[in-house]
Amino acid sequence: INYQDISFNLNFPSKRNSNLSVFGFGGLSKNLFDAKPESEWEEEKDRYTIKYDGSAYGLGFVNQFKPGWASVSVGASFSGQEQTRTSQGAVVPYPTVYSENFYSNRMILSSFVKAIHKLSNKGSIEAGVTSSYLDNTMNVSTVTQLYIDSFTPNVSGVVNGLLLQPYVNWSQYIGKYNLNAGIRYVDYTYNQSKSWEPRLSLSRSASSNLFTLSYGRTSQIQQTQTYITRGNSQLPLTKSDQFNFEWKRKFNTNLNIVSSVYYHHLNDVPVLPGNPNYSLINQWEDFPREDLTGAGEGKNYGIDAYLEKRFYGDFYFMISGAFYESQFRNPAGEYQNSRFNGNFTSSFLTGKEWKSKNKAFGVHARVLYLGGLRHAPIDVFTSELVGTTIFDLSQGYRLKHPDYFRTDLRVSWRKNKPGYTRTLSLDIQNVTSQQNVAFLYYDTFLKEVKTKYQLGIIPVIAYRVDF
């Protein structure tokens, strides 16, 4: 496994109340696994030669200026991501071959313009438009013991269109209250999907407390593999109506707490007619069924909070946690656990720096403890017949992975020079080499269900220059 990346962000302020930012990034990744000789086979993967190549890139700018009547921002960017993965099984001594060829190329050309105008000392209005031209190509072919069948993806197609989003927001102080209201219109030209997205929030300050009650609707396009699967090209945007009550408390200049209670209702979720346990709410990178309809629903609700001491002086920390439920609704009106219903999250982040003249040495740590995600049972009989892992979705996501635990450590050395700053850092992810479950699969060589674990210790060296 090999990967590397580079990024930059340049700012060019001027004397005319303007600032130009130019940014970019690029990354490469590669994974190569050669099939072992037959005498060394210990598991299914040993029979395969697997090659993966990936790249990601982006370049853009944002220009902010004040012509007098408003504060105006314009920007544009071009970005993309390409992935190629091939998996070829050994032919001898087996008369059949399981192989997979995956290719994905995603390109996005984005732009935006917005203007903020003060109506008075207590109010302002913001208007703008964002546009993104999406061009996605995907080709996937799979061959199993049953050759081409309905259990594995064999899709190919192009999804392109303009995602246009004009909007307007209004903010106004009314006594001790701050009212924010807005509306956004979403139009995706690929299949003429449209949505109106209203936003409304009301805030009130009281001593060192801030209370906010808000509502907003957001919309989401479907993944490329969904649109190019037969019968799914006309699926609507999936929508989420989000209600939230938030409380912020500032204890002093560098210590505060934030807590919120929320409820999200999802609708127009793609589902499979006649199958009460299938919903695209549960889609990750897997491929959907054919002939879906946007008649599904779902909900997320919970409570979260964090306590933060900001990086004043040489020490900081943040403690956060949440309890939540993530569910989808079947045609009978019953709610079931979604794939992502881990029930809780928690984290602890801290760091300290020791400074000496123009130098600083820092030690930082993060601990994560999350509820495990859910999964459907594996259909052992069908998996053996087909030659790859097949999940029994008729039983829903009733099984749960063990909870996830990880500790990350970071050490950094920073030196300030006139006009620029250099930082050298070493990040050690999963420093305890905790074995966290990645997924379960049916091993066709061992003929049993096996567990795959995520990577152990991952060291990352980075060098950064700020000038």
N, C-alpha and C positions, 0 to 999 in steps of 0.2 A: 504494500500500500504506500503510495507516494502522492503528496500534494503540496502545493505552494501557492502563495498569492501575493499580490502587491496592490497598494492603494495610495491615493494622494488626494489632498483637498487644498487648493490654493485660493487665498482671498486677496482681492485688490481693491482696498478702499480708496475713495477719491475725495477731494475737497468739496465736491458738489452734492453732498449728502447721498452718495450712492456707494454700492459695494458689489463687486463682481466676484462670484465664487465659481471656480472650475474644479471639477472632481472627476475621478476615474478609478477603476479597479480592474483587475484581471486575475484569473486563477486557473490552474491546471490540476487535474487529479488523474491518477492511474492506478489500476489494480490488475495484477497478473497472477494467475494461478494455473500451473501446469498439471495435467493429469499424471498421476503416479503410475508406475508399473503395476500390473495386475497383482503381483505377489505382495505388494505393499498396501493394497486397499484395506481400509479399516472403516470407512464410512462412505456414504453416497458421493460426497463432494470429491473424493479421491479419484473418481472415474471421469471427472470433467476437466476440460481446459477452458478457463474463464478469462476473458479479456474485457476490461472496462476502461474507457477514456472519457473524460469530461472536461469541459472548459466553460468559463463564465467571464463576461466582460461588460464594461459599461463606461460611458463617457458623457458628461453633461455639464451644464452651467446654470446658475441662478443669478439674476441681476436685480438688485433692489435699488430704487431711487425715489425721490420725492419731487415731483414737478411743481408742487405748491399746493394744489387742491387735494392731494391724496398721497398715500404711501403705496407705491406700485411695485409689484414683483412679477418678473417673467422668467421662464426657464424652459429648458428642453434637455432631453437625454435620449441616448440610444444604447440599448443593452441587449444581451442575448445569453443563451445557455444552450450548449450542445452536449449530448450524451450518446455514446455508442457502447453497447454491451453484447457480447456473443458468448454463448455457452454451448460447448459441443461435448457430448458424451462419447466414451470409448465404444467402438463397435464390437470388438472381440472380448469375451466369448458370447455376447448377447446379440441376437439376430436383429434387434431393433435399436434405434437411436433416439435419445431425447435431446433436442437442441432448441436453442432460443436465440433469436436475433432481434435486438431492440435498438431503434434509432429515434432520437427526439431532437428537434431543433426549434428553439423558441426565440423570437426576436420582438422587441417592443420599442417603438418610437413614440416618446411621450413629450407633451408640452403643457404648459399652464400659463395663465395670466390672471392676476388678481389685483384689486385695488381696495384700499381701506380709506374711508372718508369719515372724518369726525363731524357728527351732526351738532354736537355741543360738548361741553365739558363732561357730560354724563352719558353720552351716547355715540354710537358709531355704526356704520353700515359697511359691509364687505360684500363684494360681488366678484365673480370670476368664472372661469371655465377650465376644466382639465380635459385633455384628450389623449388617448393612447391608441395607436394602431398596433394590433396584435397579429402576428404571423407565426402560427404554430404548425409544424409538420411532425407527424409520427408514423413510423412503420414498425410493426411488431408481427413476427411470425413465430409460431411454436409447433414443434413436431413431437408427438409422444408415441407410446406404444399403440395407441388407437389412431395414429397419424393425426389428421386435423379433426378436432372434435369440439364440442360445445363447452368443455371444461376449461380450456386454456385460450388465451387471447390470440387472435389472428386478425388484426385490424390495420388499416392504412388510410391516411387521409390528411387533408390540410384544413385548418380552421383559421380564417383570417377575417378581420373586421375592425371597425372603429368603435371604441368605447368612449362616448362623449358625455360629459357631466358638467353642465352649467349649474351654478348655485348662487344663492344670495343669503347672507346672514345679517341679523340686526341685533345689536346689543344696547341696552338702556338701563341706567340706574333709576329706580323709582323709590325714593326714600332710602330705606335700609336694604332694599332688595335689588338684585341684579338680574334682569330678564334677558335671556338669549333665545332667539327664534330664527329659524331658517328653513329653507327648502332646497332640495337638490333633485335634478332630473337626470335619470340614467337611461342611455339609449345605446344598445349594442347592435350594430348593423349586421353582424353575422347571421342572425336569425330574427332580427327586428324585435328583440326582447326589450321591454321598457319598464321603468319603475319610477315612482315618485317617492322621495325620501324626506319626510318632515323631521325637524329637530326642534326641541323645546327644553329649556332648563331654567330653573329659578333658584337663585342663591341668596343666602342671608348671612351676614357676619354678626357675631355676638361675642364681644370681648375677644378672646384668642381662639374662638371657634368659627368654623365656616361650614354651613349646611347647604347641600345642593340636591335638588330633586330634578331628575332629567328623564327625557324620553327621546328616542331616536330610532329611525329605521335605516338599515343598511342592506345592500343587495350584493350578490356574488354570482359571477358567471360560473359555469361548470368547467371541469377539467377537460383538456383536449381529448383524452381517451374516451370520455363520455360522449362528446358530440359526434365523434367519428364512428361510434358503434351503431350498428343498424337500428333505425327507428328512434334515435335520440337527438337528432340534429335540431329539433324545434322545441327542446325543453326550455321552460322559462327561467328567469333569474331566481335563485333561492333568496328569500327575504327573511330578515330577522328584526322583530320589534323588541327594542331593548329598554327596560325600565331600570332606573338606578337611584338609590339614595346614598349619598356620601357625606361623611363627617370628617373634617380635618381639625386638628388641635395642635397649636404651636405652643410648646412649653417655654422655649427661649429661642435665641437666635439660631441655634443649630440642632435642636431636638424637636421633632414633631411626629405625630401619629396620624395615619389615614385609615379609615375603615369604610366599607361600603356593603350594602345589601343589593342584590341585583336579580332580575328575572328576564330571560330572553325567550321569546316565542318565535319559532321558525316555521315558515310555511312555504308552499311551492317547492317542497323537497322531492326530488325524483324517487319514485318507488316502483315496485314491480307488481302489477295487478295480479291478485290471486295468491300472492306470497306475503303473509303477515309479518315475516321476520326480515324482510329485505328493505333497506332504506339507504340512500346514498349519503345520509348523514355519516355513515360509518366508513365512507371511502377514504383511503389513504393514498397509496400508489397502485392499488389493485384496479382491475378492469371491470367495468359494469356489465350488467345483463342487457339484453336487447329489449326494445319496445317499452321503455320506462315512461311513466306519466308523472307530471308535477303535482301530485295530489297528497304528498306526505306532509307530516308535521313533526315538530320536535320542541324540546324546551331545555334550557339550562338555567339553573338558579343556585344561589349560594351566598356566602358571606366571606369577605377577605379583609385583611388588615396588614399594615406594616408599621413598624417603629423604626425611625431613621435618625441617626446622628450624622450630620453632614461633615464633610472633610474640612472643617475649620481646625487650624493648628496642624497636627500631625497624626490624627487618629479618627477613624470613622467606623460605623457599623450599620447594618440594616437587618432586622428580623421581620420575616413575612410569613404569612400562612393563609390558607383558605380551606373551607369545606364547601363542596358543591355536588350537584347532581347533573348529569347529562343524559337525556333520554330521548327516544323517538316513539312516535305513536303508530300503532298498526291499524289496519282497516277496521278492526273491531272496536277501536276507541281506547285500547289499553296502551299504557306507556311501558316501555322496556328499557333496560340499560343500553346505552350506546357503547360503541367500541372504546370511546375516550372517557368513560365514566370511572376515573381513578379515585373519586370521592374526596381526596384531600391533597394539598401541596404544602410544603414548608421549606424555608431556606434561611440560612444565616450567612451574612457577608460581613467581613471585617478586614481592616488593614491598618498599618502603621508605617510611618516614614521617619527616618533619622536623617536630619539635615546637617550639613557642614559647609558653610560658605556657599559655593555655587554647585554643590553636589548633594544628592539625596539617594539613600538606599531604602527600599521599601519591601515589606513582606505583606502579602495579602492572601486571604483564604476564603473559600466558599464551601458550604455544606448544603446538599440538597437531599430531601427525603420526600418522596412523592408516592402516591398510591399507584399501584400497577394498573396498566391498561387491561382491557378485556379482550377475549377472543372466542371465536366459535369452536366447537369440538371438531376434530379431524375425522373425516370419513375414511377409516382405514381400508375398507373393502374397495371403495372406488379409487382411492389413492394407489393401491397396489395394481388395480386394473388399468388405470390410465398411465401410471409411471411417474406421477408427480403428486405433490400435496394438494388434496382437495378438502375444503372445509365444509362441514355440514351446517349451512346457514339456516336450515329449518328449525334448529334449536335456539337460534338467537345467540347473543354474546353473553352466555351464562357463566363462562369460565373467566378467571381473573389471574393475571400474572402476579408474581410476588412484588412487593413494594420495591421501589427504586431508591437506591442510596448511593451518593457519590460525594467525594471530597476533592476539591481542586486547590492547588497551591500555586502562588505566583511570587517570584522575586524579581525586583527591578532595580536598575541603577540608572540614575538620570544626572546629566551634567548640563548646566546652563552656561552658554557662551553669549557674548554680545551678538544679538541678532538671530540666534537660533538655539534650540535645545535638542540634545540627543538622549534617547532612551533605549537601553538594552534590557530585554526582559526574557524570562524563562517561565512559561506556563506548564505546569504538570497537571493534566486532567486525570481524574480518578487515581489520585496518588496512592490510595490503599489497594488498588487493583481489584476493586469490588466486582464480583461477578453478577451483573444485572442481565436479566433475561431479555433477549431481543425478540425472539419468536420461537414457535414450535413448528416442526415439520415432520413429514413422514419420510423416513430414510428407506428408499427402495432397495438398498444393498443389505442393511441390517434387518429390514422388514419390521420396523417398530417406530413409534413416535419418539423423536429426539428433541432436545432443547438446544437452541443456539444462543450464545451469550454475546453481549456487546463487548467492544474492545476494552482491554485493561488499561494500563498506564499509557498516556499519550503525551509526550513532551513536545512543546511548541516554542521555538525560539523566534523572537521578533526584534527588529531594529527599526526605530522610528525617529524621524527628524521633523521638528516643528520650527518654522522660521517666519 
